[in-house]
Amino acid sequence: MGFADAVKSALSQYAGFTGRARRSEYWWFSLFFFLAIVVVAILDGVLGTFPLLYALAALGLLVPSVAVGVRRLHDTGKSGLFYLLALVPFGGIALLVFFVMDSEPANQYGPSPKEAYAR
């Protein structure tokens, strides 16, 4: 899955917390999120409206970012509730490990998207 496909997939499932997301979808969308925030922050600084546009962009991308993270956890066989580890000190390290893990074959969250994409 390429950059454009990953962003399109994540944004088309804006608040979709069910199903699974491949590693590539998660990491490409994370890159998109980072680049969008940087561009908006620069634009905000140039226009002198900081933090208005920045806050709007961050809030607008918050839900799909969490949704793709939950779907990525589902792909590794974990419950979406593991995303709450982000609220615990050093919990982000555990989340990072989960996000880089390989996909499981079919699990309770559905068939592997890796196998579906390969066909």
N, C-alpha and C positions, 0 to 999 in steps of 0.2 A: 504494500500500500504506500503510495507516494504522498507528498505533502498536501497537494490539492485534494486528493481523495480523502485523506484523514480529516482535514478541516471540514470538508463538505459533509462527511459522515457524522462528525461530532456535532456540527451545527444543525444538521437535519434531525438529530435526536436531541434537541436542545435540553429537554428535561427528562430524557429517557434513562431511567435508572435500572432498567431490566435488560438482560442480555449480556453480551460479552464484547470486549474491545481488545484487539491485538496490541502487542507492544508498540508496533509502528504507529498505530492510530493514536495511542496515548502520547508518545513522545513527539510526534509531529504536531499534534494539537498543542502540546506544552510549548513547543518552539513558537508556534503561531501566537499563542497567548503572550509570551514574553516579548516577541517582536511588536505585536500590536500595542502593548502597554508602553514600550520604549518610544514608538513613533508618536503615540498620543501624548506622552509626557513632553516630548520635544516640541510638538505642535502647541501644546498648552503653554509651554514656556515662551515660545515665540509670540503667541497671541496675547500673552499676559493674563490668561484666564486660569492659571494653575490654582487649584486642583480640580476644576470643574469637569473638563473633558476626560481627564484621567480617571476621576471617580465614576463617571458614567460608563466608560469603557470597562473598567474593572468590575463594576456591578453587572454590566451586560454580559460579560464573559464568565462570571462566577458560577452560575448554574451549569452551563455546559462543561466547565472545567471539573466541577465536582462529579457531574454525571459520567464523564468519560473515565474519571478516576475510579468510581464505583464499578463501572463495567469492566475496567482493567482488573480490579480485585476479583470480580466474578470469574474472569478468565483464568485466574490462578487458583480458583477453587475456594476463595475466601469470601466471607460475607461483606457486604458493603459497609457494615458497621465498623469494620476495621479502619475505615477512613477517619474515624474519630480519634485514632492514634495521633493525628496531627495536632490535637489539642493537649497532648501530654508531652512533657519535656523528653527529648530524644526519641519520641514516637515517630518523627519524620524519618529517622534512620530505618526503622522497621518498615515503614511504608515504601521507602526507596528500594529496599530489598524485595518487597512484594512486587513492585512495579517492574523490576528488571527480571523477575522470574519468567521462565518459559511457560507457555500455555499448557493447560491440562487437556487431555482428550475430553470427549463429551463428559460433562458433569451436570449437577442439578440446575445449572444456569443455562444449559442448552448445548448444542454441538459446538465444536471448536471452530472459530471463525478462520483459523489458519487453514484448515482442511477445506472449508467452503470457498475460500479465496483462491486456493490452488487449482480448483477445478476449472 
